[in-house]
Amino acid sequence: MEAPRDIERPGDPEYMASLARGLAVLQYVAQRERPVSIAEASRALGFSRAAVRRCLYTLHQLGYVGHD
């Protein structure tokens, strides 16, 4: 999967970039046939490791992803 385009949309007050990042992380994880590391997702998506970690933590708390 390539890095998502147009994650940031300055000037659009209705757009939630953090939600777009979270959904990109969820999509990346869902498309893999094996567990992925934070570093791997970070490199693939072009997001910081901290952003990917926070997305995955939130998705885990909500029951969308598991972890080992």
PDB file of N, CA, C, O and CB in Angstrom:
ATOM      1  N   MET A   1       0.853  -1.186   0.000  1.00  0.00           N
ATOM      2  CA  MET A   1       0.000   0.000   0.000  1.00  0.00           C
ATOM      3  C   MET A   1       0.885   1.230   0.000  1.00  0.00           C
ATOM      4  O   MET A   1       1.852   1.317   0.756  1.00  0.00           O
ATOM      5  CB  MET A   1      -0.963   0.009   1.222  1.00  0.00           C
ATOM      6  N   GLU A   2       0.549   2.161  -0.841  1.00  0.00           N
ATOM      7  CA  GLU A   2       1.312   3.397  -0.858  1.00  0.00           C
ATOM      8  C   GLU A   2       0.748   4.369   0.166  1.00  0.00           C
ATOM      9  O   GLU A   2      -0.380   4.214   0.634  1.00  0.00           O
ATOM     10  CB  GLU A   2       1.303   4.024  -2.258  1.00  0.00           C
ATOM     11  N   ALA A   3       1.540   5.360   0.502  1.00  0.00           N
ATOM     12  CA  ALA A   3       1.108   6.359   1.476  1.00  0.00           C
ATOM     13  C   ALA A   3      -0.141   7.068   0.967  1.00  0.00           C
ATOM     14  O   ALA A   3      -0.228   7.402  -0.215  1.00  0.00           O
ATOM     15  CB  ALA A   3       2.237   7.380   1.755  1.00  0.00           C
ATOM     16  N   PRO A   4      -1.100   7.298   1.844  1.00  0.00           N
ATOM     17  CA  PRO A   4      -2.315   7.981   1.433  1.00  0.00           C
ATOM     18  C   PRO A   4      -2.018   9.408   0.980  1.00  0.00           C
ATOM     19  O   PRO A   4      -1.137  10.073   1.523  1.00  0.00           O
ATOM     20  CB  PRO A   4      -3.327   7.990   2.572  1.00  0.00           C
ATOM     21  N   ARG A   5      -2.752   9.857  -0.004  1.00  0.00           N
ATOM     22  CA  ARG A   5      -2.584  11.227  -0.488  1.00  0.00           C
ATOM     23  C   ARG A   5      -3.551  12.164   0.217  1.00  0.00           C
ATOM     24  O   ARG A   5      -4.621  11.753   0.667  1.00  0.00           O
ATOM     25  CB  ARG A   5      -2.794  11.295  -2.007  1.00  0.00           C
ATOM     26  N   ASP A   6      -3.170  13.388   0.304  1.00  0.00           N
ATOM     27  CA  ASP A   6      -4.042  14.442   0.823  1.00  0.00           C
ATOM     28  C   ASP A   6      -4.571  14.172   2.229  1.00  0.00           C
ATOM     29  O   ASP A   6      -5.729  14.458   2.533  1.00  0.00           O
ATOM     30  CB  ASP A   6      -5.197  14.632  -0.104  1.00  0.00           C
ATOM     31  N   ILE A   7      -3.710  13.617   3.083  1.00  0.00           N
ATOM     32  CA  ILE A   7      -4.148  13.411   4.469  1.00  0.00           C
ATOM     33  C   ILE A   7      -4.440  14.754   5.129  1.00  0.00           C
ATOM     34  O   ILE A   7      -5.427  14.893   5.851  1.00  0.00           O
ATOM     35  CB  ILE A   7      -3.074  12.634   5.278  1.00  0.00           C
ATOM     36  N   GLU A   8      -3.598  15.724   4.887  1.00  0.00           N
ATOM     37  CA  GLU A   8      -3.825  17.057   5.445  1.00  0.00           C
ATOM     38  C   GLU A   8      -4.611  17.882   4.433  1.00  0.00           C
ATOM     39  O   GLU A   8      -4.291  17.894   3.244  1.00  0.00           O
ATOM     40  CB  GLU A   8      -2.474  17.758   5.808  1.00  0.00           C
ATOM     41  N   ARG A   9      -5.620  18.556   4.905  1.00  0.00           N
ATOM     42  CA  ARG A   9      -6.401  19.436   4.035  1.00  0.00           C
ATOM     43  C   ARG A   9      -6.608  20.766   4.747  1.00  0.00           C
ATOM     44  O   ARG A   9      -7.683  21.042   5.279  1.00  0.00           O
ATOM     45  CB  ARG A   9      -7.771  18.789   3.654  1.00  0.00           C
ATOM     46  N   PRO A  10      -5.560  21.581   4.746  1.00  0.00           N
ATOM     47  CA  PRO A  10      -5.683  22.871   5.437  1.00  0.00           C
ATOM     48  C   PRO A  10      -6.814  23.704   4.837  1.00  0.00           C
ATOM     49  O   PRO A  10      -7.032  23.709   3.625  1.00  0.00           O
ATOM     50  CB  PRO A  10      -4.355  23.651   5.364  1.00  0.00           C
ATOM     51  N   GLY A  11      -7.501  24.382   5.688  1.00  0.00           N
ATOM     52  CA  GLY A  11      -8.582  25.240   5.222  1.00  0.00           C
ATOM     53  C   GLY A  11      -9.927  24.561   5.133  1.00  0.00           C
ATOM     54  O   GLY A  11     -10.921  25.213   4.815  1.00  0.00           O
ATOM     55  N   ASP A  12      -9.988  23.267   5.404  1.00  0.00           N
ATOM     56  CA  ASP A  12     -11.266  22.554   5.372  1.00  0.00           C
ATOM     57  C   ASP A  12     -11.657  22.240   6.821  1.00  0.00           C
ATOM     58  O   ASP A  12     -11.200  21.240   7.376  1.00  0.00           O
ATOM     59  CB  ASP A  12     -11.172  21.233   4.499  1.00  0.00           C
ATOM     60  N   PRO A  13     -12.484  23.068   7.430  1.00  0.00           N
ATOM     61  CA  PRO A  13     -12.794  22.901   8.850  1.00  0.00           C
ATOM     62  C   PRO A  13     -13.601  21.644   9.183  1.00  0.00           C
ATOM     63  O   PRO A  13     -13.671  21.251  10.348  1.00  0.00           O
ATOM     64  CB  PRO A  13     -13.543  24.094   9.328  1.00  0.00           C
ATOM     65  N   GLU A  14     -14.198  21.022   8.198  1.00  0.00           N
ATOM     66  CA  GLU A  14     -15.003  19.821   8.434  1.00  0.00           C
ATOM     67  C   GLU A  14     -14.178  18.539   8.373  1.00  0.00           C
ATOM     68  O   GLU A  14     -14.653  17.483   8.790  1.00  0.00           O
ATOM     69  CB  GLU A  14     -16.126  19.748   7.422  1.00  0.00           C
ATOM     70  N   TYR A  15     -12.965  18.615   7.866  1.00  0.00           N
ATOM     71  CA  TYR A  15     -12.115  17.441   7.634  1.00  0.00           C
ATOM     72  C   TYR A  15     -11.298  17.110   8.870  1.00  0.00           C
ATOM     73  O   TYR A  15     -10.714  18.000   9.488  1.00  0.00           O
ATOM     74  CB  TYR A  15     -11.184  17.677   6.440  1.00  0.00           C
ATOM     75  N   MET A  16     -11.254  15.821   9.237  1.00  0.00           N
ATOM     76  CA  MET A  16     -10.495  15.361  10.402  1.00  0.00           C
ATOM     77  C   MET A  16      -9.280  14.561   9.927  1.00  0.00           C
ATOM     78  O   MET A  16      -9.394  13.381   9.595  1.00  0.00           O
ATOM     79  CB  MET A  16     -11.391  14.498  11.349  1.00  0.00           C
ATOM     80  N   ALA A  17      -8.130  15.208   9.899  1.00  0.00           N
ATOM     81  CA  ALA A  17      -6.904  14.541   9.446  1.00  0.00           C
ATOM     82  C   ALA A  17      -6.550  13.367  10.355  1.00  0.00           C
ATOM     83  O   ALA A  17      -6.048  12.349   9.877  1.00  0.00           O
ATOM     84  CB  ALA A  17      -5.735  15.541   9.399  1.00  0.00           C
ATOM     85  N   SER A  18      -6.804  13.492  11.650  1.00  0.00           N
ATOM     86  CA  SER A  18      -6.475  12.391  12.564  1.00  0.00           C
ATOM     87  C   SER A  18      -7.328  11.156  12.254  1.00  0.00           C
ATOM     88  O   SER A  18      -6.835  10.031  12.332  1.00  0.00           O
ATOM     89  CB  SER A  18      -6.685  12.828  14.035  1.00  0.00           C
ATOM     90  N   LEU A  19      -8.587  11.355  11.908  1.00  0.00           N
ATOM     91  CA  LEU A  19      -9.433  10.231  11.522  1.00  0.00           C
ATOM     92  C   LEU A  19      -8.922   9.609  10.224  1.00  0.00           C
ATOM     93  O   LEU A  19      -8.887   8.386  10.090  1.00  0.00           O
ATOM     94  CB  LEU A  19     -10.901  10.683  11.363  1.00  0.00           C
ATOM     95  N   ALA A  20      -8.529  10.443   9.280  1.00  0.00           N
ATOM     96  CA  ALA A  20      -7.982   9.937   8.016  1.00  0.00           C
ATOM     97  C   ALA A  20      -6.724   9.103   8.264  1.00  0.00           C
ATOM     98  O   ALA A  20      -6.547   8.057   7.641  1.00  0.00           O
ATOM     99  CB  ALA A  20      -7.664  11.106   7.057  1.00  0.00           C
ATOM    100  N   ARG A  21      -5.852   9.551   9.164  1.00  0.00           N
ATOM    101  CA  ARG A  21      -4.652   8.776   9.496  1.00  0.00           C
ATOM    102  C   ARG A  21      -5.035   7.452  10.142  1.00  0.00           C
ATOM    103  O   ARG A  21      -4.488   6.408   9.787  1.00  0.00           O
ATOM    104  CB  ARG A  21      -3.729   9.577  10.434  1.00  0.00           C
ATOM    105  N   GLY A  22      -5.967   7.487  11.085  1.00  0.00           N
ATOM    106  CA  GLY A  22      -6.391   6.260  11.749  1.00  0.00           C
ATOM    107  C   GLY A  22      -6.979   5.254  10.786  1.00  0.00           C
ATOM    108  O   GLY A  22      -6.702   4.059  10.887  1.00  0.00           O
ATOM    109  N   LEU A  23      -7.786   5.723   9.853  1.00  0.00           N
ATOM    110  CA  LEU A  23      -8.377   4.823   8.867  1.00  0.00           C
ATOM    111  C   LEU A  23      -7.323   4.275   7.913  1.00  0.00           C
ATOM    112  O   LEU A  23      -7.421   3.128   7.476  1.00  0.00           O
ATOM    113  CB  LEU A  23      -9.468   5.543   8.081  1.00  0.00           C
ATOM    114  N   ALA A  24      -6.320   5.078   7.589  1.00  0.00           N
ATOM    115  CA  ALA A  24      -5.227   4.597   6.742  1.00  0.00           C
ATOM    116  C   ALA A  24      -4.447   3.490   7.454  1.00  0.00           C
ATOM    117  O   ALA A  24      -4.078   2.490   6.838  1.00  0.00           O
ATOM    118  CB  ALA A  24      -4.281   5.760   6.363  1.00  0.00           C
ATOM    119  N   VAL A  25      -4.201   3.673   8.747  1.00  0.00           N
ATOM    120  CA  VAL A  25      -3.511   2.634   9.524  1.00  0.00           C
ATOM    121  C   VAL A  25      -4.367   1.375   9.579  1.00  0.00           C
ATOM    122  O   VAL A  25      -3.858   0.272   9.380  1.00  0.00           O
ATOM    123  CB  VAL A  25      -3.192   3.134  10.960  1.00  0.00           C
ATOM    124  N   LEU A  26      -5.653   1.525   9.846  1.00  0.00           N
ATOM    125  CA  LEU A  26      -6.549   0.375   9.896  1.00  0.00           C
ATOM    126  C   LEU A  26      -6.572  -0.358   8.559  1.00  0.00           C
ATOM    127  O   LEU A  26      -6.520  -1.588   8.533  1.00  0.00           O
ATOM    128  CB  LEU A  26      -7.963   0.817  10.279  1.00  0.00           C
ATOM    129  N   GLN A  27      -6.646   0.362   7.469  1.00  0.00           N
ATOM    130  CA  GLN A  27      -6.648  -0.256   6.153  1.00  0.00           C
ATOM    131  C   GLN A  27      -5.334  -0.990   5.895  1.00  0.00           C
ATOM    132  O   GLN A  27      -5.337  -2.098   5.359  1.00  0.00           O
ATOM    133  CB  GLN A  27      -6.889   0.797   5.072  1.00  0.00           C
ATOM    134  N   TYR A  28      -4.222  -0.383   6.271  1.00  0.00           N
ATOM    135  CA  TYR A  28      -2.923  -1.028   6.072  1.00  0.00           C
ATOM    136  C   TYR A  28      -2.848  -2.348   6.836  1.00  0.00           C
ATOM    137  O   TYR A  28      -2.437  -3.367   6.280  1.00  0.00           O
ATOM    138  CB  TYR A  28      -1.786  -0.092   6.518  1.00  0.00           C
ATOM    139  N   VAL A  29      -3.240  -2.332   8.098  1.00  0.00           N
ATOM    140  CA  VAL A  29      -3.197  -3.535   8.929  1.00  0.00           C
ATOM    141  C   VAL A  29      -4.137  -4.606   8.376  1.00  0.00           C
ATOM    142  O   VAL A  29      -3.786  -5.786   8.341  1.00  0.00           O
ATOM    143  CB  VAL A  29      -3.570  -3.198  10.386  1.00  0.00           C
ATOM    144  N   ALA A  30      -5.319  -4.197   7.948  1.00  0.00           N
ATOM    145  CA  ALA A  30      -6.311  -5.150   7.451  1.00  0.00           C
ATOM    146  C   ALA A  30      -5.866  -5.830   6.160  1.00  0.00           C
ATOM    147  O   ALA A  30      -6.262  -6.965   5.894  1.00  0.00           O
ATOM    148  CB  ALA A  30      -7.635  -4.449   7.226  1.00  0.00           C
ATOM    149  N   GLN A  31      -5.059  -5.160   5.366  1.00  0.00           N
ATOM    150  CA  GLN A  31      -4.607  -5.729   4.093  1.00  0.00           C
ATOM    151  C   GLN A  31      -3.434  -6.678   4.235  1.00  0.00           C
ATOM    152  O   GLN A  31      -3.091  -7.371   3.278  1.00  0.00           O
ATOM    153  CB  GLN A  31      -4.234  -4.631   3.154  1.00  0.00           C
ATOM    154  N   ARG A  32      -2.818  -6.729   5.386  1.00  0.00           N
ATOM    155  CA  ARG A  32      -1.674  -7.617   5.603  1.00  0.00           C
ATOM    156  C   ARG A  32      -2.171  -9.001   5.999  1.00  0.00           C
ATOM    157  O   ARG A  32      -3.203  -9.136   6.656  1.00  0.00           O
ATOM    158  CB  ARG A  32      -0.726  -7.046   6.694  1.00  0.00           C
ATOM    159  N   GLU A  33      -1.446 -10.006   5.602  1.00  0.00           N
ATOM    160  CA  GLU A  33      -1.792 -11.387   5.968  1.00  0.00           C
ATOM    161  C   GLU A  33      -1.040 -11.852   7.203  1.00  0.00           C
ATOM    162  O   GLU A  33      -1.153 -13.008   7.611  1.00  0.00           O
ATOM    163  CB  GLU A  33      -1.501 -12.329   4.808  1.00  0.00           C
ATOM    164  N   ARG A  34      -0.275 -10.947   7.792  1.00  0.00           N
ATOM    165  CA  ARG A  34       0.506 -11.274   8.980  1.00  0.00           C
ATOM    166  C   ARG A  34       0.534 -10.038   9.875  1.00  0.00           C
ATOM    167  O   ARG A  34       0.222  -8.936   9.425  1.00  0.00           O
ATOM    168  CB  ARG A  34       1.959 -11.740   8.603  1.00  0.00           C
ATOM    169  N   PRO A  35       0.901 -10.219  11.121  1.00  0.00           N
ATOM    170  CA  PRO A  35       1.019  -9.038  11.997  1.00  0.00           C
ATOM    171  C   PRO A  35       2.069  -8.063  11.459  1.00  0.00           C
ATOM    172  O   PRO A  35       3.045  -8.470  10.828  1.00  0.00           O
ATOM    173  CB  PRO A  35       1.387  -9.467  13.441  1.00  0.00           C
ATOM    174  N   VAL A  36       1.859  -6.798  11.713  1.00  0.00           N
ATOM    175  CA  VAL A  36       2.812  -5.777  11.278  1.00  0.00           C
ATOM    176  C   VAL A  36       3.314  -5.002  12.484  1.00  0.00           C
ATOM    177  O   VAL A  36       2.621  -4.874  13.493  1.00  0.00           O
ATOM    178  CB  VAL A  36       2.168  -4.818  10.246  1.00  0.00           C
ATOM    179  N   SER A  37       4.515  -4.495  12.361  1.00  0.00           N
ATOM    180  CA  SER A  37       5.086  -3.689  13.436  1.00  0.00           C
ATOM    181  C   SER A  37       4.728  -2.216  13.221  1.00  0.00           C
ATOM    182  O   SER A  37       4.343  -1.799  12.129  1.00  0.00           O
ATOM    183  CB  SER A  37       6.627  -3.875  13.503  1.00  0.00           C
ATOM    184  N   ILE A  38       4.865  -1.462  14.280  1.00  0.00           N
ATOM    185  CA  ILE A  38       4.635  -0.019  14.195  1.00  0.00           C
ATOM    186  C   ILE A  38       5.616   0.595  13.206  1.00  0.00           C
ATOM    187  O   ILE A  38       5.241   1.442  12.395  1.00  0.00           O
ATOM    188  CB  ILE A  38       4.774   0.651  15.588  1.00  0.00           C
ATOM    189  N   ALA A  39       6.869   0.168  13.275  1.00  0.00           N
ATOM    190  CA  ALA A  39       7.890   0.712  12.375  1.00  0.00           C
ATOM    191  C   ALA A  39       7.559   0.413  10.915  1.00  0.00           C
ATOM    192  O   ALA A  39       7.734   1.271  10.049  1.00  0.00           O
ATOM    193  CB  ALA A  39       9.270   0.141  12.727  1.00  0.00           C
ATOM    194  N   GLU A  40       7.083  -0.798  10.639  1.00  0.00           N
ATOM    195  CA  GLU A  40       6.719  -1.178   9.269  1.00  0.00           C
ATOM    196  C   GLU A  40       5.578  -0.319   8.752  1.00  0.00           C
ATOM    197  O   GLU A  40       5.643   0.192   7.634  1.00  0.00           O
ATOM    198  CB  GLU A  40       6.330  -2.659   9.206  1.00  0.00           C
ATOM    199  N   ALA A  41       4.536  -0.157   9.551  1.00  0.00           N
ATOM    200  CA  ALA A  41       3.396   0.665   9.136  1.00  0.00           C
ATOM    201  C   ALA A  41       3.816   2.121   8.967  1.00  0.00           C
ATOM    202  O   ALA A  41       3.363   2.800   8.046  1.00  0.00           O
ATOM    203  CB  ALA A  41       2.249   0.559  10.160  1.00  0.00           C
ATOM    204  N   SER A  42       4.672   2.591   9.846  1.00  0.00           N
ATOM    205  CA  SER A  42       5.163   3.960   9.767  1.00  0.00           C
ATOM    206  C   SER A  42       5.893   4.206   8.453  1.00  0.00           C
ATOM    207  O   SER A  42       5.642   5.200   7.771  1.00  0.00           O
ATOM    208  CB  SER A  42       6.084   4.263  10.946  1.00  0.00           C
ATOM    209  N   ARG A  43       6.789   3.305   8.105  1.00  0.00           N
ATOM    210  CA  ARG A  43       7.532   3.438   6.843  1.00  0.00           C
ATOM    211  C   ARG A  43       6.592   3.378   5.641  1.00  0.00           C
ATOM    212  O   ARG A  43       6.707   4.188   4.721  1.00  0.00           O
ATOM    213  CB  ARG A  43       8.599   2.334   6.730  1.00  0.00           C
ATOM    214  N   ALA A  44       5.676   2.434   5.647  1.00  0.00           N
ATOM    215  CA  ALA A  44       4.783   2.235   4.506  1.00  0.00           C
ATOM    216  C   ALA A  44       3.836   3.415   4.299  1.00  0.00           C
ATOM    217  O   ALA A  44       3.544   3.791   3.164  1.00  0.00           O
ATOM    218  CB  ALA A  44       3.980   0.963   4.693  1.00  0.00           C
ATOM    219  N   LEU A  45       3.365   3.988   5.388  1.00  0.00           N
ATOM    220  CA  LEU A  45       2.367   5.045   5.294  1.00  0.00           C
ATOM    221  C   LEU A  45       2.965   6.446   5.295  1.00  0.00           C
ATOM    222  O   LEU A  45       2.303   7.410   4.912  1.00  0.00           O
ATOM    223  CB  LEU A  45       1.400   4.920   6.423  1.00  0.00           C
ATOM    224  N   GLY A  46       4.216   6.555   5.726  1.00  0.00           N
ATOM    225  CA  GLY A  46       4.838   7.875   5.796  1.00  0.00           C
ATOM    226  C   GLY A  46       4.389   8.682   6.994  1.00  0.00           C
ATOM    227  O   GLY A  46       4.493   9.908   6.992  1.00  0.00           O
ATOM    228  N   PHE A  47       3.888   8.004   8.022  1.00  0.00           N
ATOM    229  CA  PHE A  47       3.486   8.658   9.266  1.00  0.00           C
ATOM    230  C   PHE A  47       4.582   8.436  10.299  1.00  0.00           C
ATOM    231  O   PHE A  47       5.366   7.494  10.179  1.00  0.00           O
ATOM    232  CB  PHE A  47       2.110   8.112   9.780  1.00  0.00           C
ATOM    233  N   SER A  48       4.644   9.293  11.310  1.00  0.00           N
ATOM    234  CA  SER A  48       5.612   9.077  12.379  1.00  0.00           C
ATOM    235  C   SER A  48       5.245   7.807  13.150  1.00  0.00           C
ATOM    236  O   SER A  48       4.085   7.395  13.178  1.00  0.00           O
ATOM    237  CB  SER A  48       5.666  10.304  13.333  1.00  0.00           C
ATOM    238  N   ARG A  49       6.246   7.201  13.769  1.00  0.00           N
ATOM    239  CA  ARG A  49       5.967   6.014  14.584  1.00  0.00           C
ATOM    240  C   ARG A  49       5.021   6.354  15.722  1.00  0.00           C
ATOM    241  O   ARG A  49       4.161   5.552  16.086  1.00  0.00           O
ATOM    242  CB  ARG A  49       7.270   5.419  15.142  1.00  0.00           C
ATOM    243  N   ALA A  50       5.182   7.547  16.284  1.00  0.00           N
ATOM    244  CA  ALA A  50       4.297   7.959  17.381  1.00  0.00           C
ATOM    245  C   ALA A  50       2.844   8.053  16.910  1.00  0.00           C
ATOM    246  O   ALA A  50       1.934   7.638  17.627  1.00  0.00           O
ATOM    247  CB  ALA A  50       4.753   9.314  17.958  1.00  0.00           C
ATOM    248  N   ALA A  51       2.626   8.589  15.723  1.00  0.00           N
ATOM    249  CA  ALA A  51       1.255   8.704  15.197  1.00  0.00           C
ATOM    250  C   ALA A  51       0.658   7.321  14.957  1.00  0.00           C
ATOM    251  O   ALA A  51      -0.501   7.075  15.293  1.00  0.00           O
ATOM    252  CB  ALA A  51       1.239   9.527  13.882  1.00  0.00           C
ATOM    253  N   VAL A  52       1.449   6.416  14.376  1.00  0.00           N
ATOM    254  CA  VAL A  52       0.963   5.049  14.125  1.00  0.00           C
ATOM    255  C   VAL A  52       0.667   4.353  15.447  1.00  0.00           C
ATOM    256  O   VAL A  52      -0.345   3.663  15.574  1.00  0.00           O
ATOM    257  CB  VAL A  52       2.001   4.232  13.307  1.00  0.00           C
ATOM    258  N   ARG A  53       1.546   4.531  16.433  1.00  0.00           N
ATOM    259  CA  ARG A  53       1.335   3.905  17.746  1.00  0.00           C
ATOM    260  C   ARG A  53       0.040   4.408  18.373  1.00  0.00           C
ATOM    261  O   ARG A  53      -0.736   3.613  18.903  1.00  0.00           O
ATOM    262  CB  ARG A  53       2.529   4.189  18.687  1.00  0.00           C
ATOM    263  N   ARG A  54      -0.202   5.703  18.322  1.00  0.00           N
ATOM    264  CA  ARG A  54      -1.431   6.262  18.898  1.00  0.00           C
ATOM    265  C   ARG A  54      -2.663   5.757  18.149  1.00  0.00           C
ATOM    266  O   ARG A  54      -3.677   5.431  18.766  1.00  0.00           O
ATOM    267  CB  ARG A  54      -1.388   7.802  18.869  1.00  0.00           C
ATOM    268  N   CYS A  55      -2.575   5.695  16.837  1.00  0.00           N
ATOM    269  CA  CYS A  55      -3.699   5.159  16.050  1.00  0.00           C
ATOM    270  C   CYS A  55      -3.984   3.710  16.441  1.00  0.00           C
ATOM    271  O   CYS A  55      -5.132   3.340  16.690  1.00  0.00           O
ATOM    272  CB  CYS A  55      -3.395   5.251  14.532  1.00  0.00           C
ATOM    273  N   LEU A  56      -2.931   2.896  16.492  1.00  0.00           N
ATOM    274  CA  LEU A  56      -3.121   1.487  16.837  1.00  0.00           C
ATOM    275  C   LEU A  56      -3.622   1.317  18.264  1.00  0.00           C
ATOM    276  O   LEU A  56      -4.459   0.454  18.528  1.00  0.00           O
ATOM    277  CB  LEU A  56      -1.820   0.720  16.654  1.00  0.00           C
ATOM    278  N   TYR A  57      -3.121   2.128  19.182  1.00  0.00           N
ATOM    279  CA  TYR A  57      -3.597   2.061  20.568  1.00  0.00           C
ATOM    280  C   TYR A  57      -5.100   2.347  20.612  1.00  0.00           C
ATOM    281  O   TYR A  57      -5.860   1.620  21.253  1.00  0.00           O
ATOM    282  CB  TYR A  57      -2.822   3.071  21.469  1.00  0.00           C
ATOM    283  N   THR A  58      -5.513   3.402  19.932  1.00  0.00           N
ATOM    284  CA  THR A  58      -6.928   3.771  19.927  1.00  0.00           C
ATOM    285  C   THR A  58      -7.771   2.696  19.253  1.00  0.00           C
ATOM    286  O   THR A  58      -8.830   2.323  19.758  1.00  0.00           O
ATOM    287  CB  THR A  58      -7.128   5.114  19.221  1.00  0.00           C
ATOM    288  N   LEU A  59      -7.301   2.201  18.117  1.00  0.00           N
ATOM    289  CA  LEU A  59      -8.039   1.139  17.422  1.00  0.00           C
ATOM    290  C   LEU A  59      -8.136  -0.118  18.282  1.00  0.00           C
ATOM    291  O   LEU A  59      -9.153  -0.811  18.255  1.00  0.00           O
ATOM    292  CB  LEU A  59      -7.363   0.807  16.080  1.00  0.00           C
ATOM    293  N   HIS A  60      -7.100  -0.412  19.034  1.00  0.00           N
ATOM    294  CA  HIS A  60      -7.132  -1.564  19.941  1.00  0.00           C
ATOM    295  C   HIS A  60      -8.127  -1.327  21.074  1.00  0.00           C
ATOM    296  O   HIS A  60      -8.906  -2.220  21.408  1.00  0.00           O
ATOM    297  CB  HIS A  60      -5.725  -1.842  20.516  1.00  0.00           C
ATOM    298  N   GLN A  61      -8.110  -0.152  21.658  1.00  0.00           N
ATOM    299  CA  GLN A  61      -9.047   0.161  22.744  1.00  0.00           C
ATOM    300  C   GLN A  61     -10.498   0.057  22.285  1.00  0.00           C
ATOM    301  O   GLN A  61     -11.383  -0.282  23.071  1.00  0.00           O
ATOM    302  CB  GLN A  61      -8.776   1.563  23.288  1.00  0.00           C
ATOM    303  N   LEU A  62     -10.732   0.346  21.025  1.00  0.00           N
ATOM    304  CA  LEU A  62     -12.087   0.280  20.465  1.00  0.00           C
ATOM    305  C   LEU A  62     -12.444  -1.098  19.918  1.00  0.00           C
ATOM    306  O   LEU A  62     -13.573  -1.318  19.479  1.00  0.00           O
ATOM    307  CB  LEU A  62     -12.235   1.303  19.369  1.00  0.00           C
ATOM    308  N   GLY A  63     -11.487  -2.027  19.941  1.00  0.00           N
ATOM    309  CA  GLY A  63     -11.755  -3.391  19.506  1.00  0.00           C
ATOM    310  C   GLY A  63     -11.577  -3.648  18.017  1.00  0.00           C
ATOM    311  O   GLY A  63     -12.008  -4.690  17.523  1.00  0.00           O
ATOM    312  N   TYR A  64     -10.958  -2.734  17.295  1.00  0.00           N
ATOM    313  CA  TYR A  64     -10.782  -2.904  15.849  1.00  0.00           C
ATOM    314  C   TYR A  64      -9.554  -3.717  15.485  1.00  0.00           C
ATOM    315  O   TYR A  64      -9.521  -4.336  14.422  1.00  0.00           O
ATOM    316  CB  TYR A  64     -10.697  -1.564  15.185  1.00  0.00           C
ATOM    317  N   VAL A  65      -8.549  -3.731  16.339  1.00  0.00           N
ATOM    318  CA  VAL A  65      -7.322  -4.499  16.084  1.00  0.00           C
ATOM    319  C   VAL A  65      -6.907  -5.195  17.372  1.00  0.00           C
ATOM    320  O   VAL A  65      -7.274  -4.777  18.471  1.00  0.00           O
ATOM    321  CB  VAL A  65      -6.170  -3.576  15.553  1.00  0.00           C
ATOM    322  N   GLY A  66      -6.140  -6.254  17.216  1.00  0.00           N
ATOM    323  CA  GLY A  66      -5.544  -6.934  18.356  1.00  0.00           C
ATOM    324  C   GLY A  66      -4.050  -6.704  18.341  1.00  0.00           C
ATOM    325  O   GLY A  66      -3.520  -6.044  17.448  1.00  0.00           O
ATOM    326  N   HIS A  67      -3.375  -7.252  19.334  1.00  0.00           N
ATOM    327  CA  HIS A  67      -1.906  -7.151  19.332  1.00  0.00           C
ATOM    328  C   HIS A  67      -1.313  -8.337  20.056  1.00  0.00           C
ATOM    329  O   HIS A  67      -1.963  -8.993  20.870  1.00  0.00           O
ATOM    330  CB  HIS A  67      -1.434  -5.832  19.988  1.00  0.00           C
ATOM    331  N   ASP A  68      -0.047  -8.593  19.733  1.00  0.00           N
ATOM    332  CA  ASP A  68       0.695  -9.674  20.387  1.00  0.00           C
ATOM    333  C   ASP A  68       1.590  -9.113  21.455  1.00  0.00           C
ATOM    334  O   ASP A  68       2.300  -9.865  22.123  1.00  0.00           O
ATOM    335  CB  ASP A  68       1.520 -10.470  19.375  1.00  0.00           C
TER     336      ASP A  68
END
